[in-house]
Amino acid sequence: MSALRFVPGRYVLLVWVLALFLAAGGATRLALMMFEAEPANFAPAPAISILAVGLLYDLAAAAYVLVPFGLLALVLPNSGWGRRAHGVAASLLFLFLLFGVLFTAVTEFLFWNEFSSRFNFIAVDYLIYTREVVGNIRESYPIATMLFGLAVAALGIFALVRRPLWRKASAEGGPLSHRLAVTGIVLMLPAASFWLVADAPREALASVSARELAGNGYYEFARAFRSNDLDYRIFYKTRPREDALRDLRQEVVAVDDSSLSFASERHPLERTVTASGERRALNVVLVTMESLGADYVESLGGKKGLTPNLDRLARQGLMFTQIYATGLRTVRGLEAISLSIPPTPGHAVLMRRNNKGFQTLGGVFRDQGYEPLYIYGGYSYFDNMNDFFGGNGYTVIDRTMVAKEHISHETIWGIADEDLFKQVLREIDGRVAAGRRAFAHVLTTSNHRPFTYPSGRIDIPSGSGRDGAVKYADWAIGTFMDHAATRPWFKDTLFVFVADHTSHGRGRTDLPPENYRIPFIIYGPNWLEPRVIDTLASQIDVGPTILGLLNISYTSRFFGRDILGQTRGSQRALLANYLTVGYMEQGLVVELSPKQRARVVVAGTGLPVAAHHPLNAPLIDKAIAYYQVATETLRGP
């Protein structure tokens, strides 16, 4: 502390601020380590690495927090009123910081519980949708009690230190020349932090868990704000365009057809898909189920007793056992299913400014004489759904179009699934009565925190957790199918059930396949024989598979392919998690990440594959081809 004697009095307060910020960061990191409970992180070497790298990022973030205190110390003079004014202003600022670091620690914990990571560009996106996010927090947690507790804690700590704090805050700042020099140094710290501290220390850590724990929430949020829409061609590993396009064309052609050609002047993958049988003029109801991973579906080896209706439909229809979501958010699922495109880095296409003019599944149906509907139980401005679907030819029906008397229960995310499905029945009834065929893409919401639903439906109390929400969502599907079976259009309708993503992000690698496996069921008792399909495939294959079952011929720009009609090409899945994009084939996962990094790991263990492994280079080439060409089609060559 003797060194502090050479620091002008009021500037000692910056040391207090730094100590507070580092203590909060370190305590948050230790709490998350204990919550994560990953044994490998508590071994001496990993634990020291996590804490040391974490301290570096805490210091980097603290550089920005010191700035307002440094400026305040500079501008207020050493006169009596200046010292008193500085004392009051700095004390209030310190109190605000106390509450801020406590509040951030709690929100980081809640975010980690949901996404198993520090703040990322999901947190940035959620700033846009404060109604849903704040509403979800209010419905899921005792927010008033939490805020009151944080305020009491901040005031309590402030009361303990208020006297020495006042003495330092109301002290002289030294001559103006000294204040200029010290504040100048403080102002240079953020620039030094920005240029000297990058991703390398964090990326050097061995595991995904360690890298996330070593991060700092403030730093990661700012990083996500800067880099939430990366151009694959700049930040990721690429290949010569002709080679990538050649390999990808071989992959997307799912059938043996030597006469097939590509219209490269319009779109690099444009080709004609010719049906082999008579066209089936059926309605299609495509239900995208919120957060339903295979681990909750009994027929896929998941928890028992939660999905009896889906399990029944799987036994009576087509059950796909090896389907993987492209991401961990609803927008990624909607992107994959509607556009049949890989999950390129950064924002999903729905969230981008340039999100129109692409071929969509609804567009193909529209060209076949259908009316494509997008039916959502929430407000469709969320995640830019209305702009995307409405701007690409769908008729959008959302919460605003459901009469109050038709709503039995709702949360901040939307109306109960049973109410949503009743609206679906009304919409299809109207189209069929008018002589039109309908393609209805439905997105459910009940399997989402706060996990509440109407009482008396199932044997698990509302609001008790995800198990109840899953069982209620399944109950709603069963009830919907019972009601649909009474409609005259039922016998001429194909029902498709597929999840948007799973409920898990935490894993041993960047892209743990078990956290992406989802149910995919197609039901049409008058048209389909029950069958189990074990082909490894991706969410981007859902649309082409539906079109294949209907024997629809069309011009395709899709990256996906008909799983049932596939006679060539690799069995593969595409996965992404924020900045890492991947490709899975033959029990191996390719991970492509910024700074042109590429590695191959064993899907079951996460262990890296040796560079000389015979599949290493070919799989990396295939992965690059998918993402490089997808970026080209989205951004232009």
Buried (B, 14 or more C-beta within 10 A) or exposed (E): EEEEEEBBBBBBBBBBBBEBBBEBBBEBBBBBBEEBEBEEBEEEEBBEBBBEBBBBBBBBBBBBBBBBBBEBBBBBBBEEEBBBBBBEBBBEBBBEBBBBBBBBBBBBBEBBEBBBBBBBBBBBBBEBBEEBBEBBBEBBBEEEEBEEEBBEEBBEBBEEBBEEBBBBBBBBBBEEEBBEBBBEEBBEBBEEBBEEBEBEBBBEBEBBBBBBBBBBBBBBBBBBEEBBEBEBBEBBBBBEBEEBBEBBBEBBBBBEBEEEEBEEEEBBBBBBBEBEEEEBEBBBBBBBBBBBBBBBBBBBEBBEEBBBBBBBBBEBBBBBBBBBBBBBBBBBBBBBBBBBBBBBBBBBBBBBEEBBEBBBBBBBBBEBEBBBBBBBBBBBBBBBBBBBBBEBBBBBBBBEEBEEEEBBBBBBBBBBBBBBBBBBBEBBBEBBEEEEBBBBBBBBBBBBBBBBBBEEBBEBEBBEEBBBBBBBBBBBBBBBBEBBEEBEBBEBBBBBBBBBBBBBBBBBBBBBBBBBBBBBBBBBBEBBEEEEBEBBBBBBBBBBBBBBBBBBEBBBBBBBBBBBBBEEEBBBBBBBBBBBBBBBBEEBBBBBBBEEEBBBBEBEEBEBBEEEEEBBEBBBBBBBBBBBBBBBBBEEE
